[in-house]
Amino acid sequence: LNRSMRAASSFPGTVQVIFHCIFGADTTPKLQLSGCQLALWTCQQAESSLLQAVGSHLLTGMLKVVRGEAVASGLSGASTAQAEGMRAHAYGTLAELCKRTPLLVRADAALPAELFD
């Protein structure tokens, strides 16, 4: 799915897969990392109109990853490298959301302070 152009614009299924991979009860560190990779790919490749519709959900999920809530709630045994990889892909996803859905990100004045603190 991480290289599928069609999957990137298949909503809401793709968003469900992303969130299940990252926050699902039966997830693994590798699956969490793959979910973050899919989120980034989706933000890069999805049609703009579709991304506008689900951008707020992706924003919320990626902020949880950046805060460390995904690893803490999902698994305590996630390796440092995988946790860093998840955060890197989450920041990349947030950057794509900023570029492609600026109105969504602009609506939250506290977001820059949180990300650059």
C-alpha positions in Angstrom: 0.0 0.0 0.0 2.9 2.4 0.6 3.5 2.7 -3.1 -0.1 2.5 -4.4 -1.4 5.6 -6.1 -4.9 4.2 -6.0 -4.7 3.4 -2.3 -3.6 6.9 -1.6 -7.0 8.2 -2.8 -9.2 5.4 -1.5 -11.0 7.0 1.4 -12.1 6.2 4.1 -10.5 2.8 3.9 -6.9 4.1 3.7 -7.5 6.3 6.8 -8.9 3.3 8.7 -5.8 1.2 7.8 -3.5 4.0 8.9 -5.2 4.4 12.3 -5.5 0.6 12.8 -1.8 0.2 12.1 -0.7 2.9 14.4 -3.2 2.7 17.3 -4.7 -0.8 16.9 -4.7 -3.1 19.9 -2.9 -5.9 18.0 -0.3 -3.7 16.4 3.5 -4.2 16.4 6.3 -1.6 16.2 7.0 -2.5 12.5 3.3 -2.2 11.7 3.1 1.2 13.5 6.0 2.4 11.4 4.4 1.2 8.2 1.2 3.0 9.2 3.2 6.3 9.5 4.8 5.6 6.2 1.3 5.1 4.6 0.1 8.3 6.2 3.0 10.2 4.5 2.4 8.5 1.2 -1.3 9.3 1.3 -0.7 13.0 2.1 1.8 13.2 -0.8 -0.3 11.4 -3.4 -4.0 11.8 -2.5 -6.3 14.0 -4.6 -6.5 17.5 -3.0 -10.3 17.4 -2.5 -10.1 14.1 -0.7 -7.2 15.2 1.5 -9.1 18.3 2.5 -11.9 16.1 3.7 -9.8 13.8 5.9 -6.9 16.1 6.7 -8.2 16.9 10.2 -8.2 13.2 11.1 -4.7 12.7 9.8 -3.5 15.9 11.6 -4.9 14.6 14.9 -3.3 11.2 14.5 0.1 12.5 13.5 0.1 14.9 16.5 -0.5 11.9 18.8 2.5 10.2 17.2 4.7 13.3 17.6 3.7 13.5 21.2 4.7 9.9 21.7 1.1 8.8 22.5 1.1 6.1 19.8 4.1 4.2 21.2 3.0 4.7 24.8 -0.5 3.5 24.2 0.3 0.9 21.6 3.4 -0.9 22.8 6.0 -0.2 25.5 8.6 -2.4 23.8 9.0 -0.3 20.6 12.6 0.2 19.7 14.1 3.6 19.7 14.9 3.4 16.0 11.3 2.6 15.2 9.9 5.3 17.5 12.2 7.8 15.8 11.1 6.6 12.4 7.5 7.0 13.4 8.1 10.5 14.5 10.1 11.4 11.4 7.3 10.1 9.2 4.7 12.0 11.3 6.6 15.2 10.9 6.8 14.6 7.2 3.0 14.0 7.1 2.5 17.2 9.0 4.7 19.1 6.5 2.7 17.7 3.6 -0.6 18.7 5.3 0.8 22.2 5.8 1.7 22.4 2.1 -1.5 20.8 0.7 -4.1 21.9 3.2 -2.9 25.2 4.6 -6.3 26.4 5.8 -6.6 23.3 8.1 -3.3 23.9 9.7 -3.7 27.7 9.9 -6.9 27.3 12.0 -4.8 26.0 15.0 -2.7 28.9 16.3 -1.2 26.7 19.0 0.2 24.1 16.6 3.5 25.9 15.7 4.3 26.4 19.3 3.7 22.7 20.0 5.8 21.5 17.1 8.7 23.9 17.7 8.8 23.8 21.5 
